[in-house]
Amino acid sequence: MRVRRIQCENDILFELLDEHEEPIAAISGFMRHLHARGCSPNTLAAYVYDLQHFMRFLKEQQLTYQEFSPAHSLAFLEYLSTLPSRKQARRLGLVLSTKTREGSSTTRLSPTTINRIFAAVSSFYEYLILSGQWTSYENPIHKVDDPALTRVSERHRPFMGRASHQRPIRRAVRVKTVQRLPRPMDDDLIDKLLTSLTCKRDKAMLLLMLHGGLRPGEVLSLSN
């Protein structure tokens, strides 16, 4: 099972291929849906690789995505907690590190990554429900009310404000994460960054990220 990247003129698409090198139809439809919503290539890549973990788990458990239930999400969490990270971790806190058979050190998936994978799987099932491909009409990634968020108004703001009856929810199965504030750059580093910009384009890109809150991928995808 592998991910195939497709270059189409100005777009980049992704497909998840099964062991017979055939695209998985449900995943392909979900990826087209995300592309139609205007998701960036980086977002599409994150989704397809997260769903690759999910499909590998289903294959190991001899399940189909139609048979996946809320009870299986606990086994999925245990499965993800044993997977090695594909890239070297850059984390401030302690992480689980193990040795492979060859003796090299490897780190496990971070809690943030595991929660992101669960979010991707949840979005996948929401797509199946909306497209009529999931007959149970209930997302197997079970969600529950989160009254703790209502006690901190800044952390939960419904789209319609006070007129909305939307309640804060969270996924029932998740990994506890530590919320850390971003580390500000030193003044010397900021001065070096600004002086290294030699053209107006680069300065404009930096100002867009600084004042507009745009991510690098969003800035790079802008067009005239």
N, C-alpha and C positions, 0 to 999 in steps of 0.2 A: 504494500500500500504506500503510495507516494503522492506528492503534490506536483501538478504540472502547471507551469506558468505559460500563459499565452499572450503574446504581444500582438495587439490589434490596432494598427495605426497609432492613435494617440492614447489608447487605453491599454491597461494591463489586466487580464483576467486570470482566474485561478480555478483549477479543477482538482478534485480528489479522485485518484484512480484506485481501483481495487486490485487484488492480487492477479487478476487477469488483464490488467492494463486497460480496463474499461471504466469510464466515468461513472461515479455513483450518482444516479439521477436526482435523488432528493437533495444531495449536497449541491449539485450543479444548479438546480433551481433556486436554492437559497442564496447561492453566490450571485446569480443573476439579479435576484431581488435586491441584494445589498448594493450591487453596482448601479441598478436603476435608482436607488435612493441617493446616489452621489457619494458613496463611501470612497475614501482615498485608497490607492493601492496598498499602502501600509496597513490600513484597517482590514482590507480584504485578505491580505496575507495572514494577519493575526487570526482572523476567523477560521480560515481554512486549515491552518496548522493546529488550532485548538480542536477543531472537529476531527482532525486526524487522530488525535489522542483518544477521542470518544469512540471513533470507529474501530480503532485497534483494541480498545477495551471490550467492545461488543463482540469482536471476533474471538478474543480470548475466552469470553464467557459463553460463546456459542449462542449469542442473542442477535436479534435484529432490532433496528431502532423502533419498530412497531411493538416489540415485546418489552422494551425498557419501561420500568415502573419506578415510582418513588422509592421503593425498597432497594432497588438496584443502585440508587445514588450513593448509598453508604459504601457499597463495594467499589464503586467508581472513585470515591474519595480515597479509599485505601490504595487503590491502583495508582492514582496520581501521586500519592505521597511516596511511592517507591521509585518513581521515574527520575532519571538523571536530567539535569538541565543541559540544553543544547549549547549554551554559551557560558563563558566564565562569569560567575556572579560578582556583582559589585555592590555589596551590601554593608551597611554600617554595623548591623547586629550579628549575632551568632547564627550560623546556618549549619544544617546537617551535612557532613562530608563523609563519604565512604570511599573504599578502595575497590577498584575493579579487579578482574582476574589477572590483568596485566600489571597490576600494582600502581596504576595511575590514580590520582585523586579526582573525585567528581562530587559535585554538589547536587542536591535534590531541587525539585521545583520549589520556588518560593511560594509562600501563602498567597501573595498577590496574584501570581500566575495561576494557581489552582482556582482561586475565586473567579478569575477572568475566564477560565475554561468553562466553569459551571455557568457563567453568564452567557457565553457563546452557545452552549448546548440549550440553555433556556430560550434564547432568541431563535434558535433553530426550530424548536418545538412550537414557539409562537407562530412562526412562519407556516409550519405544517397545519396548525389549527386554522389560520386565516385562509389558507389555500385549499382547505377541505381534505387534506391528506391524513389528518389525525382524527379519527372518529370518536375518541373518548372525550374530546373537548376539554381536557384538563391537562395542564402542563405537568409532566412527570417530575420536573425540577420544582418540588413543592415550595411554595412561598407562604410565609406567615406574617401576621401583623407585627409591627415593631413599635410598641408604645414608647420605647426609650427615645426615639427620634422626636416624638411630639413634645418632649420636655425641653428640647433645645430647638427653638423655632428657626434659628439660622440654618439648621441642617436639613429642614424639610419645608419647602415652599411649593405648594401645589400650583399647577399651571394657572388655574383660575383664582388664585389667592383665597381669600376668606369665603368666597362664594362656592368653592369646590368642597365636595365631601370626600375627596380622595384621602385614603389613609396610608401612612408610610408602611411599606412592607420590606421584607428581606427574605433571602433564600434560607430555607430551613437547614440545609447542609452547606456549611462554609467553614473556612479556616480563619482563625483569629489573626488579625494583622495589627501591626503597630503603626499608628498614625504619626508621621514625622513631618516637621516643618521643613520646607526647602532651605538649603544652605545658601546664604547670599555670597556673591563673589566679592573678593577683596578689591579695594579701590585700585590697587596696582594692576590686577588682572583686567579690570574694566578699562583702564587707560590703555593697556596693551591691545585689548580687543578693538577699541575704537581707532587707535592709530594704525592698526593692521588693515583697516578697510580703505582700499585705494580707489574705489569707483562709487558713483552715486547709487548704482543698483544694489550693491552690497549694503550700503548704509540704509537704503530704503527697506530692504528685507529685514535688517536688524530692528529698525524702528517699528515695523509692522508687528514683529514678535513681541517687542517691548511694550508698546502702547496698545496694541490690539489683542494681545493674548493669543496670537496664532502660533501653532506648532510648526516646526521646520517643514514637515510634510505638507501642511496646508499652504505655506508660503510657496513652496516649490511647485505646487499644482496650480497656482494662479496663472491666468492668461490675460492678455490685453483685451 
